Amino acid sequence: MSQAFTFEFDNDDVEDDSDNLLKEPVTHVREDSAVRVNPHLEEPKLHCLQEMLSLLPSSISYSTLAINLPNGPNSILLMRRELFDIRTQLMAEDSPTDWANEFSSTTIAGLSTGDDLTPGVYEGGFKTWECAIDLAQYLVGQWEAIGGAVGTRGLHVIELGAGTALPTLALLHLLLTNLSLSSSHPPIQFTLADYNPSVLHLSTIPNLLLTHTLHPARSQSPPFTAPNPANSDLEISSSLLTRFSSDLSSRNIHISAISGPWSPTFVELVTSQNPSPPASPSTAAETSSPLTLILASETIYSPFSLQSFTNTLFALLDAAEAHGGCGKPPPRALVAAKKFYFGVGGGVDEFFTAVRTRGGTAEVVWESGGGVGRVVLEVMRG
């Protein structure tokens, strides 16, 4: 029999009432499925962005989520594909893609009934987890420091367990707003990883497309827009997709998507996406490797996921340090999580222990007030 647990979300911290956003007390885990392995996910896989774009439907429905700016009343708006729109495409899909048959009808039904996690089968990527909002908010507040490094060195953002990818969406929005990017700018690489290929195809990549296409700068409106709760649809045409790809290329922005379980092969695929400095640098800045920023939200909810995540995180930190070379600023890793995950066994204390065991340190850089505690941690090699 399935046993449910709640993430105990504090509704006072969440104003969005879309079904994309998990709120108390609907989060459940199907523990009877915990030992299964999805046969379609035997190995991590690097997906082709153009292929994923070509498989999008003719229109997608989306909602907006406001991320408040620090020291002011304004917000930036992030667009996310609606969960009902994803369910509709999943149930109608009849093509032989590697993700079309990924879910059973039972799992699809679980997206409606509250079975938000089926370990080893579906890891909850279609819904927006509360700590992803915390991390996006924190990154917005850190933009001055991050943007300064990006302007001279470039950036490699790695989001583990990306799902709806709110932290990455916030960074993409800020990049498009604040930096004059061109093909000669240091490279900016987004590597989005999720256990489920279907999440990447149906949620992660569409959300990046929405963020780019509907960015206020493209319509010459003020970059920071007052919250607008309206939902809408975006018509997907071949010309829109061409403009999306061309504009990214003209700004030296690159996007990669990787599915599958965390493993040494997974780490190799992620690090293979590391952008390289120019072969013939013209300035000292161009000899620097891009800043590596590893992001994760709600990835330590169980002891099993906590251990595999920590192993992967430290392998990526080691690889990024080796890629950057001596004397370069170290990579940064930010992990957003609940202090406790009741009924499951994971949590921040357990993560601190796992980090120390691997010779690292973790520092609380942001903490919520009231309700069940939530934190953003910065993790470093010792």
N, C-alpha and C positions, 0 to 999 in steps of 0.2 A: 504494500500500500504506500502511496506517495505520502511524504511527510513535508509539511510546509514550514517555511520560516519567513519572518519579515525583516526587512532592513530598517524598520522603524523610522521612516522618513518624517521629518518635522514639516507639516504643511505650511507653517508660517514662513518657511524659507523658500517655498515654491509657489509661484503665482500662475504658472502655465497650467491649463487644465486639459491639454491635449492628451489623447491616449498614448502618445509617444513617451510620456514622462511617467516614470514609476513613482507612485505615492503610496502611503500606508493604507491598507496593509496587504497589498496585492501580490507581493513577490513570493513565489513558491519554487521549490526545487523538487523535481521528480527523483527521489533518491533510489527508486527501484531501477532507474536507468544508469546509475552512477558507474557501473562496471562495463557498460557497453562502449564500444569504439565505433565511430561512424565509418563504415567501409569506404566512403567516398573521400576520406581524409587520411589516407595511409601515409602520405608524405606532404611536407610543406610545399607550396607551389607559388611561383611568381606569375601573376596574371598580367595580361596585356591590356593596357588602359584603353586603347582604341577598340578592342573587342568588347570590353565592358560597356563602353559608350554606345557601341552599335546595337547592343541588346536592350537599350532602354525603350520603354513604350513611347507612344506619340505625345503623351503628356504625363506629368507627375503632379500630384497634389502635395502641398507643403503648408507648414505652419511656421510661425516666427517665435523665437525665444529671445528675450531682452537680457543682455549681459550688462550690468551696471558699470559705468566708468567710475574709477576712483576719484574722489575729490570733486564730485559734480553730480547734477541731477540727470544727465543724459545717459543714454545707453547705445550700445551697438546691437543690431538685430542679426541674429543667426537663423538661417532657414534650414528646416529639416523636413524630409519627406514624411508624409503622414503614414502612421502604422496601418490604417485601413487600406491605403493605396498599395502598400507592400503586400498585405494579405490578399488583396484582389489579384495582383499579378502572380503571386505564388500559386494560388488555386487555379488560375487560368493557364499557367505555363505548360506547354506540351512539347517544347523543343528539347533535343537531347544534349543540352549543355551539361557541364560537370556539376552545376548547382541546381538544375531544374528538378532533379529527383532526390535532392539531398534530404528532404524532410518527408516524414510520413504524414498522413492525414491527421494522426493523433497529435503530432508536434505542431502542425499548423493550427489545429484547434486550440492548443495550449496558448498560442499567442493571444487568443480572445478570452480564455477562461482563467488566466493567471498563472499557468505553469511557465514561468518566465525563464527558468533554467532547467535544462536536461543535461547533466554533466556527460561529456563524451559525445553528445549529439548536437545540442544547441546551447550556446553559452550566453544567451540574452542580448545579443548585439543589436536587435531591431529596436530596442527601447532605450530611452535616455535615462541613465543612472544619475542619481543626485550628485555624487561626487565628481562626475564629469563637469557639471555646472560649476562646482567649486574650483576645479582646476582651470577651467576657461576663465573664470573671474580672476583668479590669481595671475594668470598669464597676462591678462589685460593690464593689471596693475604693475607687472614687471616689464612692460613693453619698452620703456626707455632703455633699460640695460640690455635687453635682448636685441632691440632694433639697432643699437649702436654697434654691436658685434656683427650683426647681419650685414650692415652697410659696408663693412671692410673685409669680412671674411667669408660671407655666405652662411648657409644654415642647412643642417640635416635634421629634420624632425622625424623621429621614430615614435609612432603611437602604437603601443601594445594593447591588444584587446580593444581596438578602435571603436567598433560599433558605429554609432551615429557620429562619432569623431568631433564632438563639440570643441575640445581644446585645439585641435588642428584647424577647425573652422575659424575660431577666434584669431589664431595666428595668421591665417590666410587673409582674413578681413583686414587685420592691422597692416600686413605687408602691402596690400593693394591700396590702403589708405595713406600710409605714411612714407613709403619709399618710392623714389623714381627708379623703377626697375627697367633694365634693357638687356639685350643679349650679351652685352659686355660686362654686366654686373656679376659679381661672384655668384656661383650657382646656389640655388635654393632647391633642396630635395625634400619631398614629403614621402615617407614610407609608412603606409598604413597597413597594419596587420590585424587580422581577426581569425578566430578558429574556423568560422564558417564562410566558404566562398560566397554563398548567397547573400550574406550580410554585406560583403564588399560590393557585390554587384547591385544590390537592391537598395542599400541605404548609404554606405560610406561614400562611394563615388558619386551617386546622385546629389548628396549633400554638398560635396565640393563643387559640383557643377552649379547648384543653386547659389552657393555663396559667391562664386565668381560672377555668374550671369546677373544676379540681382544686387550686386554691390553698388552702393549709392554713387560712387565715383563714375560708374558707367553711364549714369543718367544725369551727371553734373549736379546732383543734389548735395546738400551738406553731408560730410562724411559720417557724422554722428547724428543718428536719427532718433527722434522720440519713439518710444515703444508703440507698436501698432499690432493689436491682437488679431487682425484679420487673417484668415486663411485664404489661399488662392491656388491656382494651377499655373504651371509653366509648360507651354507648348514646346516639344522637343523636335527640332527640325535638323536636317543634315547641315544646313548653313550655320545654325547655332552651335552645333558640335564642332564644326570646322573652325569657327571663330574662337571657341573655347581653347582648342588645341593650339591654334596659331598664336593666340595671345599669351598663353603660358610659355610657349617657346620663345616669343619675342622678349619676355621678361626673364628668361633663363630659369624658369620654374619647372620642376619635373615631379611627377607623381608616380609612385609604385604601389602595388597592392599585393600582399602576401597572405595566403590562407594556410591553415593547418596548425598542428600542435607545436608547442614550444619544444625545441630539440636542437642538437648541434647543427643539423641541416638547416633548420629555421634560422639560426644565428648566421650561418654562412650566406644564406639568401639575403638577409637584411644588410649585412656588411658589404655584400657585392654591390649595393646601391649607393655606397659612399661616394659623394661627388669628389672629383679630383681638382686640384688647382690647375691653372693654365699650364700647358707644356712649355711656353715661353713667356713667363710672367714679365710684365713691364713695370710693375711697382713692387715694393716690399710687401704690401698688403696681399698681393696676389699669390705670394709664396705660402701664405697661411692656409691651413686646412679649415674648412667650414666648422663652425660651432655645432657640435652634436647635442641635441636636446631630446632626451628620452622621456616620454609621457605615458602615464597609465592611470586608469581610474577603476576602482572596485575590482581589482585583480587578485586580492588576497582574502577572499571571502571564505575559503575552506583550506584546511591544512595541505591537501594535495595541490591545489592551485597555487598556494602560497610558496611551496617549495620549488615547484617547476618554474614559477614566475621569477623567483629570486635568482635561481641558477641562470636563467636567460638574461635577466637584467645585468648581472655581473659579467657575464660573457660579452654582452654588448658594450658595457663600460670598458672592459679590457681591450676589446677590438678598436673602440673609438680612440682610446689613449694611444694605442700602437699606431693608428692611422694618423693621428695628429702630430706625433713625434715629440721629442724633448723640447721643453721651453714653451710649448703652446698651452693656452688655457685649457683646462680639463673639460671633458664632457659633463653635462648636467643631466640628472635624472630626477624627475618629479613624480611622486606617487600620491594620488588622492584616495582616501579610504575612510571607512567608518572605524571608530575605535574598537567596536565589538560587532560581530555578526552572530546574533543570538541563534542557537540551535544548530550551528554549522561548524564552529570551531576555529575560524580564522579571526584575524584582527591585528591591530597595530602592535600590541605587545609581542605577539608571536612573530610578526615581521621584523621587529627590532632584534629579536633573538636570532632569526635566520640571517639577518644582515651582519651581526657581530660574528656569527659562526664563520662567515666568509671573509672576515677581516675588514669589513666596511663600517661606515657610520651612517646614521640617519638622523636628521634634525627636523623638528617641527617648524615649518616656516609660515604656516597659517592654521588657525584653529577656529571652529565654529563656536558660537555661544548658545547655550540652551539645547534642549532635546538630547537625542543620542549624539555623542561627540563625533565630529568629522574633522579630519586634518588633511593638510598637504605636507608631504615629507620631501626633503631633498636628500637623496642618497648619494654617497661618495665612497670611493675606494679609500681605505685607511692609509 
